[in-house]
Amino acid sequence: MAYVCMHCGKEVKALEKNSTRCQYCGYRALEKKRSAIERKVSTD
């Protein structure tokens, strides 16, 4: 599963079991990468 670092914005592809840090800047806050699927919502 892909994650995005909230500090530097780079994609972190694989996380180890004990490691929850960005591989590039060491920041600990990561978020799941959103899918590129567009969703249509009716406004009725």
C-alpha positions as CSV (number, residue, x, y, z in Angstrom):
1,M,0.0,0.0,0.0
2,A,1.3,3.4,-0.9
3,Y,1.6,6.3,1.6
4,V,2.4,10.0,1.2
5,C,4.5,11.9,3.7
6,M,2.7,14.9,5.1
7,H,5.9,16.9,5.4
8,C,7.8,16.5,2.2
9,G,4.9,15.1,0.0
10,K,6.9,12.2,-1.4
11,E,5.4,8.7,-1.9
12,V,6.6,6.0,0.5
13,K,5.7,2.6,-1.1
14,A,6.6,0.0,1.5
15,L,6.5,0.3,5.3
16,E,8.4,-2.1,7.5
17,K,6.5,-3.5,10.6
18,N,8.4,-1.4,13.1
19,S,9.2,1.6,10.9
20,T,6.5,4.3,10.5
21,R,8.8,7.1,9.2
22,C,9.3,8.7,5.8
23,Q,12.4,7.3,4.1
24,Y,13.4,10.7,2.8
25,C,12.9,13.2,5.6
26,G,12.3,11.0,8.7
27,Y,8.9,12.6,9.4
28,R,6.5,10.3,11.3
29,A,3.1,11.5,9.9
30,L,2.0,9.5,6.8
31,E,-1.3,9.3,5.1
32,K,-2.7,6.8,2.7
33,K,-2.5,7.7,-1.0
34,R,-5.9,8.4,-2.5
35,S,-7.0,6.6,-5.6
36,A,-7.3,8.4,-8.9
37,I,-10.9,7.2,-9.4
38,E,-13.3,10.1,-10.0
39,R,-16.6,9.8,-8.3
40,K,-19.8,11.3,-9.5
41,V,-22.3,12.6,-7.0
42,S,-25.8,13.6,-7.9
43,T,-26.9,17.0,-6.7
44,D,-30.6,16.3,-6.8
